[in-house]
Amino acid sequence: MRFCSLSSCSYANSVLVQDSNTCILIDCGLRKRDIRPFLQEAGLSPGDLDAVLVTHCHTDHIYGLKFLCQEKNLPVYSTPGILNELHKLCHFKTIPELTAFGGNAVEKIGSLSVTHFRLSQDVETIGFVIGGGDGERMGFITDTGYVPESCLEAFQSLDYLYIESNHDVNMYKKSTKPWHVIRRNLGPTGHLSNAQCGLALQAMDLKNCKLVVLGHLSENDNEPSIAVNNARRHLAANIPLFSAPARVPGTWSDRPPALPHL
């Protein structure tokens, strides 16, 4: 199994996950003009995708979904509540196959298995553990004010982890954003800070993890070097660690860059 971020910031978020038989996209916040070029940079086209998972209905995660579904009629998976909101917000020309996850059951999408977990945002939001046909497991968690205990338990002994490290608290307190936005993002229904990300990494048994990628970094209230240095203190030295680039595709996890994106 492997994965690749296509965009990772408050402007647009989208991540590919693929094994030898199935390719899914987690979220599609990309602008219409970026969908094909960004997929092409990753060596794919819309026709290579088998499904889309939606974590929640903030614009930076769903903006491009209606355009992507015009390129290929893809099934879209999420919870009943998220799908209902998605249907109201996206104004699909042709409504895609909207498939609701059932309870805590594992959903099979081709050769991939998907288990979802409720997170803590100001709208209904979920994270995932995705299993590949090769037996590898990837955890995916962004857009949450804290890491729920259920995720800490499920994210033990992962092969890969994509985790939010959104902001540096000291930088955020000096932010030019409106106070109500700062209060929300620093609270329990906001985003994970670098420090919270580090504590979550420390609580997970990641000794056999092959790669950790930090995602959804704030472009104004964080620095990749700060986020990576913080996370490194909570991981074994032999575990590769990178931050996903903001507005451009990153590299596939099976051929990571030589140095973090700084």
C-alpha angles and dihedrals in degrees: 000000000000139000140201132193114228094185132352120185142074089286098060138346128196133146131187121217120188143169127180093285110024137044124192134178121221106213127335111224091149122125115249092251091056102048100083097034093048093047089047091053087056089050095254143100132208087265090065093061121097102186146346126234117204119207096187143327105264111130095245088062104041107024096107099036096098090050093048091051089054088058092050131359097241128179112246120213130199141109120306091252095050092046091050091053091044092054090054095047106039103056093209116203087214114018109237124223102282109202120190123213111237117230111295094325121133112254118214116216106179106302093340124092119210128197117182131208130197114245133192116259133128087262128041106285135174139193129201150222107209122195123201129216087252091062096253120136131213127193120210122191129158137137101042134122092220139359109260118229090243089062094046088054095045094044095063118122096008124169092212136015132195107188136171119250097170109165149002106240095218091050091045094054087060093046121133090221117115113276094244089057092048091048091049095047093047092048136081093276096047133071136308114262122217089259093051090048090053093051090050091051089050091052094051123082097235101152091122096040113131098201141002119198122191113217144184094033114178110248091212105032104040142041124217090228092054093047094047094046090050094048092046090063089063099046134070112263093242095060112097112235130189140158119235113243115251112235104005134062118274126212127279115269092242090062105032121180120269092242135024117271101263 
